Amino acid sequence: MTDSPIKTRREGHVLEVTLDRPKANAVDLATSRIMGETFKAFRDDPDLRVAILTGAGEKFFCPGWDLKAAAGGDAVDGDYGVGGFGGLQELPRLNKPVIAAVNGICCGGGLEIALSCDIILAAQHATFALPEIRSGTVADAASIKLPKRIPYHIAMEMLLTGRWIDAEEAHRWGLVNRIIPAPDLMAQAWDMARLIASGPPLVMAAIKEVVRDAEDSKFQDALNRVTRRQLPTVDALYGSEDLMEGFRAFTEKRDPVWKGR
């Protein structure tokens, strides 16, 4: 559908997802549901290994919730779809890497969507904020995630004041992986996606599940679940052809051929 707010491009094992909803790429309920279905399909497609999420245009990645839609009747507690707001935050079993290519303003729910990705690349002109405090509401997902990603006091300052930070400061606090000149952002995002996609998909899945499972666990409890093969992705990896292929390729001094099984 050419009028869909979500555009996709597929090449090899990589899926590019572009939020394209003029003028600002804000997300309403319908858009959130489409994003959820898009990432659900990505999750369930065995041939796709990595996704890139970006925004259309040069000014906005995503400002978050569409306040005009809310004023028109979109309930803030409405049906966001299978993946929660933005399609990523609550999508279960998403054991594939997602790269955010932040091409401009990234604030509110847009920053929460970026925080749901595994790697964040930012254009030089990108800016970040959580302005919910100024409209009398709470940035719920960011309040949970951001203090775990960057220094606590910096996260609290952003949450409590709504202060904007530029890409350089975001990089300094570890919010973004790297800053890239705007004309090169998507090319470098694709380079990284292809690099990741060339790796063993079963290992990627295991890494994501282990990290997610361990987030609120004691170290030994999390490690025990891994060593006892209690996580589905780890169990699949340890019994896989790919595991033996990695051993053989190392012994034979050749590049491994990953089959995902």
Disulfide bonds with the S-S distance in Angstrom:
none
